[in-house]
Amino acid sequence: MAFRLGKLVDSRLVAKKIVDVNYVLIAAQSFIDKNGQPSSPKDLENLPCVIYKNPEITLDQITLTHKGDIE
């Protein structure tokens, strides 16, 4: 048995979704000190960021929530 994230490339394998994966946005305290702390997802639009890219994982859509509300 193996666990993997991403698209199933080899069609001989059998895949079954067992869980949704949640991601977390994080920032170093020095970044917050320099750029201010965002209070909502909308505040992220103009901040510099680093994007992790893995060719085996495709994120078609990201939904950000703030205190339980979708924004």
Stockholm file with secondary structure:
# STOCKHOLM 1.0

chainA/1-71         MAFRLGKLVDSRLVAKKIVDVNYVLIAAQSFIDKNGQPSSPKDLENLPCVIYKNPEITLDQITLTHKGDIE
#=GR chainA/1-71 SS CCCCCSCCCCTTSCCCCCCCCCCCCCCCHHHHHHHCCCSSGGGGGGSCCCCCCCTTCCCSCCCCEETTEEC
#=GC SS_cons        CCCCCSCCCCTTSCCCCCCCCCCCCCCCHHHHHHHCCCSSGGGGGGSCCCCCCCTTCCCSCCCCEETTEEC
//
